[in-house]
Amino acid sequence: MDLGLAGRNVVVTGGSRGIGRQIALAFARKGANVALCARHAGPLAETEADLRRHGVNVCAARCDIGVKPELEAFLEQARHGLGSVDVLVNNPSALAMTDDPHGWEASLNIDLMASVHATWKVVPWMEAAGGGCMLFLSSGSGLEAGSPPAYAAAKAAIISYSKTLSVDLAPKRIRVNTLAPGSIEFGGGYWDRERTSDPALYERVRASIPWGRMGTPQEVADVAVFLCSPRASWVTGVCLAVDGAQHKGNL
């Protein structure tokens, strides 16, 4: 299916590994130009090279999105390098698993406020261009109890924030949606580490997923590119679980 993404300009924050990397690559495979940022130069350079193999325009920069001036500078660079920002994917997470001041500060700063700051920066550009699309990455942890409090609270706040934005920005022709991935496994990621460090936890969570396995970043990315494409033109204000039925609630 042609998703109508060829030539669109997409920004993915935290796009060098895991879900963010696969989202960036999925857009590039559809012919979209991609700007991405990450803290670590090595994975960022590898992803940039992989993106360029698809023949699209790529803008990559090191950036700590938790530092507002760095994030804003990256977004300005992305806009200049690509020419516009049609799609913004707010992806990163601190993955703070502790219920202490550090866990709360990291979760609110990286998971929530970095997305807010990026939104404040990009919305005026989209409005001036006549529209756009934003996608937030939340988590199944934002839908139900049972996860570390700081992480879960930040992810729940993202869902609420995205929903409010979808209503406020609809008259400006800016669509806003959220993905809530379940347990996603990839090399070097959280569940890959837990499989070794806490196999009992890993197996307990894996067994809670009706499909009997963890998800993959590619499975999340495939949904992300559809939601951000013209094919999803009447979809806004949605929080969509991508989790193999791991989340059991009706809502």
C-alpha positions, 0 to 999 in steps of 0.5 A: 500500500502506498501510504503517501509519505514520499517526500514528507519531512519527519523528525524522530527524537531518540531515533538511534536504537530500538523503537525509534530507530525502526520508526525512522527506518520505516519512514525512510523505506516509504520515501520520507526524509528523516531528521533524528537525534540521540545522545550517543554518536556511534548508534546515531552514525550507524542509523544515519548511514542505514537511512541514507541507503534508502536515498532520502534526505537525512539530518542527524545530530547529537542531542540530549532532549532533556536539555531544552536548548539542545532540543530546540537547536536540534529541531531548528537544525532539522527544519533547516536541513529538511525544509519543513517538519510535516511529522514529529515523533516524540519517542524517547524514554528515560526508562526510570524504574525507581520510585525516588527523586531521580526516577521521578525527575528523569521520567518527567523531564525526558518522557513528558517535558521533552515531548512538551517542549518539542511540541511547543517548538514545532506546532507553530511551524505546522500551523503556518504550513497548513497542517501536520501530524504528531505521534507520542510514544507512551506505554502499556504502563500508562494504561494500567497499574503495576509498573514503577510509579514514576514511569507509569505516571509520565506515560499516562500524562503523555496519553492525556496531553496527546488527547487534549492536543488533538482537540485543540489542534484539530482546527489547525489541521494537525493530527495528534495520536499516541502509541502504547507499546507493550513489552518490546524486546530488542538487542540491548533493550530493557527486556533483553537485559531482564531476560538475563538478569531477572529471568523469572520476571521476564518469563512472568511478563512473557506469559502474560501476553496472549501471543506468548512472546514479546513484541518487536520494534518493527511491529510498533514502527509499522503502526507508527508510519500508518498513523502518521500517513495521509491514509490515516487522515481521519484518525486523531486523538487515539491512543493505540495499544501495540501489544499482542493483547497484553493490556486487558482493559476495555479502554 
